[in-house]
């Protein structure tokens, strides 16, 4: 069927475009870091870069901590650790948040937004 061939072709094009986008993004961010700037523009486009921090959790370590504190798996798990349920345990005061600190780490990541100059920044 021709539609399968066309679909496969589009998927391959998307993969190639995503790789190109990733490469261009890296070049823009490297340039901005080398120039020590967070914004840059030309006559048509403007780019903004920002650093963000997110907390990542080692769910196996959290599971071990909760089990060692006497919590039954159904209190904090579905098929895997349910971080929302763990957060509820902390909010309810039945779990000390400090116990979870050893199972968490901060991860920095960079966001990059490029828009045409006539677009409004949201």
TASUL-V597601 format. One record per backbone hydrogen bond with DSSP energy under -1.0 kcal/mol. NH is the residue of the N-H (numbers start at 1). CO is the residue of the C=O. E is the energy in kcal/mol with one decimal. If there is no record, write none. Layout:
nh;co;e
NH;CO;E
NH;CO;E
This chain:
nh;co;e
5;1;-1.3
6;2;-2.7
7;3;-2.5
8;4;-2.7
9;5;-2.3
10;6;-2.4
11;7;-2.5
12;8;-2.2
13;9;-2.2
14;10;-2.6
15;11;-2.2
16;12;-2.2
17;13;-2.6
18;14;-2.8
19;15;-2.1
20;16;-2.1
21;17;-3.0
22;18;-2.4
23;19;-2.1
24;20;-2.6
25;21;-2.7
26;22;-2.2
27;23;-2.0
28;24;-2.4
29;25;-2.7
30;26;-2.6
31;27;-2.4
32;28;-2.5
33;29;-2.6
34;30;-2.7
35;31;-2.1
37;32;-2.7
40;47;-2.0
42;45;-2.4
46;115;-2.6
47;40;-3.4
48;113;-2.5
49;38;-2.9
50;111;-2.0
52;109;-3.0
54;107;-2.3
56;105;-3.4
58;103;-3.2
59;57;-1.0
62;58;-2.2
63;59;-2.4
64;60;-2.2
65;61;-2.5
66;62;-2.8
67;63;-2.6
68;64;-2.4
69;65;-1.2
70;67;-1.5
71;66;-2.3
75;72;-2.1
76;73;-1.2
77;73;-1.6
78;80;-2.1
82;76;-2.6
86;82;-2.1
87;83;-2.5
88;84;-2.0
89;85;-1.9
90;86;-1.8
91;87;-2.7
92;88;-2.5
93;90;-1.2
94;89;-1.7
95;89;-1.1
99;96;-1.6
100;97;-1.5
103;100;-1.4
104;101;-1.5
105;56;-2.4
107;54;-2.9
109;52;-2.4
111;50;-3.0
113;48;-2.7
115;46;-2.5
117;44;-2.8
119;116;-1.8
